[in-house]
Amino acid sequence: MAETPKHSVSVAGVVVNDANEVLVIQRRDNGRWEPPGGVLELDESPEEGVYREILEETGIKTQVGPLSGIYKNMSRGIIALVFRCEPVAGKEGSTDESRDVKWMSLPDVVDSFSPTYAVRVSDAFEPGVNVRTHDGVRLLEN
């Protein structure tokens, strides 16, 4: 009997402030700019996980809003659930996981992020839930 494929689930938050800027982190492990997020723990809901990850990586407490996208890294079997969020309290700052934390405009995000992460942010500004696949670098046609 064939073994069931294993997937990893991650969560991320596109935190948008009143000026329509996006909260982003520069990761300590690889130096890339991304929306805050990480692996969903077994004992938490997706909303709890994204709240925890944003707080751990940025110092910002959020109101977790609607799911804006589902993204699968086809080469690594990672499924990412991305939520649009609003900041409610706290001051952004670097943490053990983030080298830098700042607010960026959507055009700056598109210019600074890899395509697989830029689309997650831009999708959060669109209605509905987007479902996309990628190979870790490039988006794949669905």
Z-matrix of the N, CA and C atoms (Angstrom, degrees):
N
C 1 1.446
C 2 1.532 1 108.85
N 3 1.299 2 116.70 1 134.15
C 4 1.462 3 121.60 2 -179.36
C 5 1.523 4 110.30 3 -71.70
N 6 1.327 5 115.00 4 142.95
C 7 1.460 6 120.25 5 178.14
C 8 1.530 7 109.79 6 -77.06
N 9 1.325 8 115.64 7 141.52
C 10 1.462 9 120.93 8 177.92
C 11 1.528 10 109.34 9 -66.10
N 12 1.341 11 117.71 10 132.87
C 13 1.468 12 119.59 11 178.25
C 14 1.530 13 111.25 12 -60.46
N 15 1.318 14 115.92 13 146.19
C 16 1.460 15 121.62 14 178.85
C 17 1.528 16 109.38 15 -103.01
N 18 1.317 17 115.48 16 138.74
C 19 1.448 18 122.21 17 176.00
C 20 1.526 19 108.70 18 -125.30
N 21 1.303 20 115.80 19 153.92
C 22 1.456 21 122.46 20 172.42
C 23 1.522 22 106.82 21 -108.62
N 24 1.336 23 116.56 22 142.16
C 25 1.461 24 120.75 23 179.32
C 26 1.522 25 108.91 24 -113.34
N 27 1.320 26 115.64 25 128.12
C 28 1.460 27 120.70 26 174.48
C 29 1.525 28 108.52 27 -120.03
N 30 1.327 29 114.67 28 163.26
C 31 1.457 30 121.65 29 177.57
C 32 1.520 31 108.36 30 -131.25
N 33 1.321 32 116.33 31 150.79
C 34 1.462 33 121.52 32 176.20
C 35 1.523 34 108.68 33 -146.74
N 36 1.323 35 114.36 34 155.08
C 37 1.456 36 120.00 35 179.28
C 38 1.513 37 111.53 36 -122.48
N 39 1.319 38 115.63 37 129.89
C 40 1.463 39 121.54 38 171.26
C 41 1.520 40 104.97 39 -96.75
N 42 1.343 41 115.09 40 97.60
C 43 1.459 42 122.17 41 -176.42
C 44 1.523 43 107.67 42 -89.67
N 45 1.336 44 116.02 43 119.73
C 46 1.467 45 121.96 44 -175.79
C 47 1.525 46 108.60 45 -116.49
N 48 1.347 47 116.10 46 127.42
C 49 1.466 48 120.37 47 179.84
C 50 1.526 49 111.01 48 -92.05
N 51 1.323 50 116.86 49 -177.56
C 52 1.467 51 122.07 50 -177.26
C 53 1.525 52 112.92 51 -64.96
N 54 1.330 53 117.38 52 -22.25
C 55 1.472 54 121.49 53 178.51
C 56 1.531 55 111.45 54 -89.55
N 57 1.346 56 116.71 55 9.09
C 58 1.473 57 123.00 56 -178.55
C 59 1.531 58 112.53 57 64.74
N 60 1.342 59 116.07 58 27.54
C 61 1.457 60 120.85 59 174.65
C 62 1.525 61 109.02 60 -94.83
N 63 1.328 62 115.71 61 154.98
C 64 1.458 63 122.80 62 -176.17
C 65 1.526 64 109.27 63 -109.54
N 66 1.327 65 116.73 64 134.03
C 67 1.460 66 122.49 65 176.22
C 68 1.528 67 108.58 66 -78.51
N 69 1.334 68 116.52 67 123.72
C 70 1.467 69 120.88 68 -177.40
C 71 1.518 70 110.23 69 -131.02
N 72 1.328 71 115.02 70 157.06
C 73 1.465 72 120.88 71 177.26
C 74 1.521 73 109.89 72 -122.38
N 75 1.321 74 114.65 73 151.48
C 76 1.460 75 120.60 74 167.56
C 77 1.522 76 105.51 75 -104.09
N 78 1.321 77 116.30 76 115.66
C 79 1.458 78 121.64 77 -175.32
C 80 1.527 79 111.41 78 -65.98
N 81 1.328 80 116.44 79 141.86
C 82 1.461 81 120.74 80 176.52
C 83 1.528 82 111.98 81 -71.98
N 84 1.334 83 117.46 82 -34.36
C 85 1.464 84 119.47 83 -173.52
C 86 1.523 85 114.28 84 -74.33
N 87 1.327 86 118.32 85 -32.15
C 88 1.475 87 118.62 86 -177.22
C 89 1.532 88 113.84 87 -133.32
N 90 1.339 89 117.94 88 -1.89
C 91 1.455 90 121.71 89 176.43
C 92 1.517 91 115.67 90 76.30
N 93 1.330 92 118.30 91 0.87
C 94 1.470 93 120.93 92 -178.66
C 95 1.523 94 111.45 93 -80.25
N 96 1.339 95 114.11 94 150.48
C 97 1.462 96 121.67 95 174.46
C 98 1.520 97 108.72 96 -88.84
N 99 1.331 98 116.43 97 132.87
C 100 1.463 99 122.33 98 -178.45
C 101 1.522 100 109.31 99 -152.31
N 102 1.337 101 116.39 100 163.91
C 103 1.463 102 117.88 101 167.77
C 104 1.532 103 107.86 102 -70.44
N 105 1.335 104 118.92 103 150.44
C 106 1.464 105 119.78 104 179.61
C 107 1.518 106 111.48 105 -64.55
N 108 1.327 107 115.29 106 142.15
C 109 1.458 108 120.28 107 179.37
C 110 1.508 109 111.45 108 172.72
N 111 1.325 110 115.40 109 178.53
C 112 1.458 111 120.64 110 179.47
C 113 1.512 112 111.06 111 177.48
N 114 1.320 113 114.98 112 -166.60
C 115 1.463 114 122.32 113 -175.31
C 116 1.527 115 110.39 114 -70.29
N 117 1.315 116 115.37 115 133.45
C 118 1.464 117 122.35 116 176.02
C 119 1.525 118 108.38 117 -75.80
N 120 1.324 119 117.05 118 127.26
C 121 1.455 120 121.17 119 179.78
C 122 1.525 121 110.02 120 -80.07
N 123 1.333 122 116.02 121 154.16
C 124 1.461 123 121.38 122 -174.72
C 125 1.526 124 113.92 123 -60.64
N 126 1.328 125 117.63 124 -31.68
C 127 1.466 126 120.61 125 -174.05
C 128 1.524 127 113.96 126 -96.98
N 129 1.328 128 118.73 127 16.64
C 130 1.463 129 119.71 128 -178.64
C 131 1.523 130 111.68 129 -129.28
N 132 1.331 131 114.33 130 152.48
C 133 1.463 132 120.11 131 175.12
C 134 1.525 133 108.07 132 -76.26
N 135 1.337 134 118.39 133 162.96
C 136 1.459 135 119.59 134 176.18
C 137 1.533 136 112.67 135 -56.42
N 138 1.328 137 117.70 136 -40.51
C 139 1.462 138 120.79 137 179.48
C 140 1.526 139 111.66 138 -65.55
N 141 1.329 140 117.21 139 -41.42
C 142 1.463 141 120.43 140 176.50
C 143 1.526 142 110.80 141 -63.36
N 144 1.319 143 116.38 142 -40.31
C 145 1.457 144 120.58 143 -179.45
C 146 1.512 145 113.08 144 -65.17
N 147 1.325 146 117.41 145 -43.46
C 148 1.464 147 119.25 146 -179.53
C 149 1.526 148 110.05 147 -68.89
N 150 1.318 149 118.45 148 -38.22
C 151 1.472 150 121.03 149 175.99
C 152 1.533 151 109.78 150 -59.10
N 153 1.332 152 116.98 151 -48.28
C 154 1.462 153 122.09 152 -179.08
C 155 1.516 154 111.56 153 -61.34
N 156 1.327 155 116.90 154 -47.06
C 157 1.467 156 120.75 155 -177.81
C 158 1.526 157 111.42 156 -62.49
N 159 1.328 158 117.70 157 -43.71
C 160 1.467 159 120.40 158 179.99
C 161 1.526 160 109.92 159 -62.76
N 162 1.317 161 117.47 160 -45.38
C 163 1.459 162 121.13 161 -179.79
C 164 1.528 163 110.69 162 -63.40
N 165 1.338 164 117.81 163 -46.04
C 166 1.467 165 121.41 164 -179.76
C 167 1.525 166 112.51 165 -62.08
N 168 1.320 167 117.12 166 -37.35
C 169 1.465 168 120.37 167 -173.46
C 170 1.517 169 114.39 168 -92.24
N 171 1.350 170 117.64 169 -17.30
C 172 1.469 171 119.19 170 -174.57
C 173 1.522 172 115.26 171 -129.77
N 174 1.334 173 118.37 172 -23.08
C 175 1.455 174 121.45 173 -173.35
C 176 1.517 175 113.69 174 85.42
N 177 1.324 176 117.52 175 3.73
C 178 1.465 177 122.18 176 -177.49
C 179 1.541 178 110.27 177 -100.77
N 180 1.338 179 116.19 178 130.43
C 181 1.467 180 121.74 179 171.47
C 182 1.519 181 107.05 180 -87.04
N 183 1.326 182 116.54 181 141.99
C 184 1.463 183 120.37 182 -174.40
C 185 1.518 184 112.27 183 -131.42
N 186 1.310 185 113.25 184 163.02
C 187 1.464 186 122.55 185 165.20
C 188 1.520 187 104.49 186 -100.75
N 189 1.315 188 116.80 187 114.34
C 190 1.465 189 120.38 188 -179.69
C 191 1.515 190 108.35 189 -77.86
N 192 1.314 191 115.58 190 125.65
C 193 1.456 192 121.70 191 -178.31
C 194 1.511 193 112.02 192 -102.27
N 195 1.318 194 116.60 193 -148.60
C 196 1.466 195 120.80 194 -173.63
C 197 1.531 196 113.34 195 -74.15
N 198 1.304 197 113.92 196 154.19
C 199 1.461 198 121.35 197 170.99
C 200 1.522 199 107.77 198 -64.65
N 201 1.336 200 116.88 199 129.78
C 202 1.469 201 119.79 200 -179.64
C 203 1.517 202 112.74 201 -111.17
N 204 1.332 203 117.27 202 -16.34
C 205 1.455 204 118.10 203 179.47
C 206 1.515 205 113.67 204 -170.69
N 207 1.340 206 113.71 205 155.63
C 208 1.457 207 122.87 206 174.63
C 209 1.525 208 105.80 207 -125.85
N 210 1.336 209 116.09 208 127.42
C 211 1.463 210 121.38 209 -173.30
C 212 1.520 211 109.01 210 -130.89
N 213 1.339 212 116.72 211 131.77
C 214 1.455 213 120.01 212 178.83
C 215 1.517 214 110.23 213 -118.55
N 216 1.326 215 114.55 214 124.66
C 217 1.458 216 121.73 215 171.36
C 218 1.531 217 105.47 216 -82.08
N 219 1.318 218 116.35 217 105.03
C 220 1.466 219 121.54 218 -173.38
C 221 1.524 220 112.33 219 -66.86
N 222 1.321 221 117.79 220 -29.76
C 223 1.465 222 120.01 221 -177.49
C 224 1.525 223 112.73 222 -80.69
N 225 1.337 224 118.13 223 -23.33
C 226 1.463 225 120.54 224 -177.12
C 227 1.523 226 113.97 225 -115.67
N 228 1.330 227 117.98 226 -7.51
C 229 1.462 228 120.60 227 179.08
C 230 1.519 229 113.60 228 70.80
N 231 1.325 230 117.12 229 30.52
C 232 1.464 231 121.27 230 178.92
C 233 1.520 232 108.80 231 -102.22
N 234 1.321 233 115.45 232 127.24
C 235 1.459 234 121.34 233 175.92
C 236 1.524 235 107.43 234 -107.82
N 237 1.317 236 116.21 235 124.73
C 238 1.465 237 121.76 236 -179.59
C 239 1.523 238 109.79 237 -110.26
N 240 1.332 239 115.35 238 129.71
C 241 1.455 240 122.73 239 174.23
C 242 1.520 241 106.66 240 -103.96
N 243 1.327 242 117.32 241 123.44
C 244 1.463 243 121.37 242 -176.31
C 245 1.523 244 109.27 243 -115.80
N 246 1.339 245 115.15 244 132.39
C 247 1.454 246 122.81 245 -177.71
C 248 1.524 247 109.91 246 -118.82
N 249 1.325 248 116.08 247 142.79
C 250 1.466 249 120.37 248 170.64
C 251 1.524 250 107.07 249 -83.48
N 252 1.331 251 116.81 250 133.54
C 253 1.460 252 122.13 251 -175.09
C 254 1.522 253 110.59 252 -132.52
N 255 1.330 254 115.36 253 162.85
C 256 1.462 255 122.03 254 175.98
C 257 1.526 256 108.61 255 -122.10
N 258 1.335 257 117.66 256 139.71
C 259 1.471 258 119.41 257 175.65
C 260 1.525 259 109.96 258 -73.31
N 261 1.340 260 117.31 259 141.42
C 262 1.463 261 120.04 260 177.74
C 263 1.521 262 112.98 261 -124.69
N 264 1.328 263 119.07 262 -24.19
C 265 1.466 264 121.33 263 -179.61
C 266 1.522 265 109.51 264 -165.55
N 267 1.325 266 114.96 265 161.54
C 268 1.459 267 120.90 266 174.94
C 269 1.514 268 112.73 267 102.51
N 270 1.309 269 114.50 268 170.07
C 271 1.463 270 122.73 269 178.76
C 272 1.513 271 107.10 270 -124.02
N 273 1.340 272 115.91 271 128.77
C 274 1.462 273 119.26 272 -178.24
C 275 1.525 274 110.50 273 -68.38
N 276 1.336 275 114.48 274 145.74
C 277 1.457 276 120.56 275 177.61
C 278 1.509 277 110.54 276 -170.42
N 279 1.324 278 116.43 277 162.05
C 280 1.461 279 120.67 278 -179.62
C 281 1.535 280 109.73 279 -67.83
N 282 1.332 281 114.47 280 156.61
C 283 1.462 282 121.66 281 -177.72
C 284 1.526 283 108.75 282 -138.18
N 285 1.328 284 116.32 283 -173.12
C 286 1.464 285 120.51 284 176.77
C 287 1.530 286 111.77 285 -60.24
N 288 1.332 287 117.33 286 -27.22
C 289 1.460 288 121.35 287 -176.62
C 290 1.526 289 113.79 288 -100.81
N 291 1.326 290 117.24 289 -19.27
C 292 1.462 291 120.18 290 -176.48
C 293 1.533 292 110.54 291 -121.95
N 294 1.328 293 115.19 292 126.55
C 295 1.462 294 121.83 293 178.46
C 296 1.525 295 110.68 294 -72.24
N 297 1.337 296 116.23 295 -35.96
C 298 1.455 297 121.59 296 -179.23
C 299 1.524 298 108.31 297 -147.81
N 300 1.315 299 116.03 298 150.26
C 301 1.465 300 122.94 299 177.68
C 302 1.518 301 106.65 300 -136.21
N 303 1.331 302 117.03 301 130.96
C 304 1.461 303 119.15 302 178.58
C 305 1.520 304 110.42 303 -156.92
N 306 1.334 305 114.94 304 170.81
C 307 1.459 306 122.80 305 176.00
C 308 1.517 307 107.71 306 -98.49
N 309 1.343 308 117.12 307 134.70
C 310 1.462 309 122.83 308 179.65
C 311 1.523 310 109.62 309 -129.80
N 312 1.329 311 114.97 310 151.06
C 313 1.463 312 119.70 311 172.29
C 314 1.525 313 108.60 312 -74.38
N 315 1.329 314 116.40 313 158.82
C 316 1.461 315 120.00 314 178.20
C 317 1.530 316 111.83 315 -59.07
N 318 1.347 317 120.67 316 -44.34
C 319 1.473 318 119.03 317 177.16
C 320 1.533 319 112.84 318 -60.19
N 321 1.341 320 118.17 319 -36.87
C 322 1.463 321 120.43 320 177.81
C 323 1.527 322 111.20 321 -67.22
N 324 1.333 323 116.83 322 -37.27
C 325 1.463 324 120.17 323 176.59
C 326 1.528 325 109.87 324 -61.46
N 327 1.315 326 116.89 325 -47.31
C 328 1.467 327 121.22 326 -178.59
C 329 1.528 328 110.26 327 -60.12
N 330 1.332 329 117.31 328 -37.75
C 331 1.468 330 121.54 329 179.65
C 332 1.522 331 113.07 330 -75.15
N 333 1.340 332 118.62 331 -29.61
C 334 1.462 333 122.53 332 -172.12
C 335 1.524 334 114.91 333 -97.12
N 336 1.315 335 117.52 334 -25.02
C 337 1.461 336 121.64 335 -174.61
C 338 1.522 337 110.69 336 -93.09
N 339 1.332 338 115.84 337 157.26
C 340 1.457 339 119.66 338 169.52
C 341 1.528 340 107.80 339 -66.97
N 342 1.337 341 118.30 340 156.33
C 343 1.469 342 119.95 341 -177.98
C 344 1.529 343 114.08 342 -55.69
N 345 1.330 344 117.60 343 -35.73
C 346 1.466 345 119.85 344 -177.27
C 347 1.525 346 112.67 345 -69.46
N 348 1.341 347 118.10 346 -23.05
C 349 1.459 348 121.16 347 176.61
C 350 1.524 349 111.48 348 -98.08
N 351 1.316 350 117.87 349 -34.20
C 352 1.474 351 120.73 350 177.97
C 353 1.527 352 110.73 351 -59.85
N 354 1.332 353 117.03 352 -40.45
C 355 1.466 354 119.79 353 -178.16
C 356 1.525 355 111.31 354 -66.33
N 357 1.332 356 117.47 355 -31.46
C 358 1.468 357 120.18 356 177.98
C 359 1.524 358 110.68 357 -63.62
N 360 1.326 359 115.53 358 -38.44
C 361 1.469 360 119.51 359 179.30
C 362 1.525 361 110.18 360 -73.68
N 363 1.320 362 117.67 361 -48.16
C 364 1.469 363 119.44 362 -178.19
C 365 1.528 364 111.20 363 -64.51
N 366 1.330 365 118.42 364 -34.32
C 367 1.464 366 120.87 365 176.81
C 368 1.527 367 111.94 366 -62.17
N 369 1.333 368 117.60 367 -30.58
C 370 1.470 369 120.99 368 -179.23
C 371 1.526 370 111.91 369 -68.53
N 372 1.322 371 116.91 370 -14.64
C 373 1.463 372 121.28 371 177.51
C 374 1.532 373 111.33 372 -94.00
N 375 1.320 374 117.17 373 -0.84
C 376 1.463 375 122.50 374 -179.38
C 377 1.523 376 109.86 375 -105.72
N 378 1.333 377 117.78 376 154.54
C 379 1.471 378 119.54 377 177.29
C 380 1.530 379 111.12 378 -71.96
N 381 1.308 380 115.42 379 155.09
C 382 1.456 381 121.01 380 175.35
C 383 1.515 382 113.00 381 81.55
N 384 1.338 383 114.15 382 -173.54
C 385 1.458 384 122.45 383 -179.49
C 386 1.519 385 108.14 384 -114.24
N 387 1.319 386 116.75 385 122.19
C 388 1.458 387 121.69 386 177.78
C 389 1.519 388 109.99 387 -90.94
N 390 1.323 389 116.84 388 144.12
C 391 1.462 390 122.50 389 176.15
C 392 1.516 391 106.54 390 -123.85
N 393 1.351 392 115.53 391 121.43
C 394 1.460 393 120.09 392 -175.62
C 395 1.522 394 110.77 393 -138.16
N 396 1.322 395 115.09 394 155.80
C 397 1.454 396 121.50 395 174.16
C 398 1.524 397 108.76 396 -121.87
N 399 1.338 398 114.49 397 153.99
C 400 1.466 399 120.00 398 178.23
C 401 1.524 400 108.78 399 -151.22
N 402 1.333 401 114.97 400 169.21
C 403 1.462 402 120.10 401 -179.44
C 404 1.533 403 111.82 402 -104.38
N 405 1.323 404 117.29 403 13.76
C 406 1.441 405 122.50 404 -176.45
C 407 1.518 406 112.33 405 102.31
N 408 1.338 407 116.02 406 -21.50
C 409 1.464 408 121.71 407 -179.70
C 410 1.529 409 110.58 408 -127.64
N 411 1.320 410 115.69 409 -50.05
C 412 1.470 411 121.48 410 -174.35
C 413 1.528 412 110.54 411 -114.59
N 414 1.336 413 114.12 412 147.13
C 415 1.457 414 119.72 413 172.94
C 416 1.521 415 109.05 414 -70.70
N 417 1.319 416 116.61 415 145.15
C 418 1.458 417 122.61 416 177.73
C 419 1.525 418 108.44 417 -106.88
N 420 1.301 419 116.21 418 149.11
C 421 1.463 420 120.67 419 177.44
C 422 1.521 421 109.28 420 -70.32
N 423 1.332 422 116.91 421 133.10
C 424 1.469 423 121.41 422 177.33
C 425 1.499 424 111.02 423 -90.72
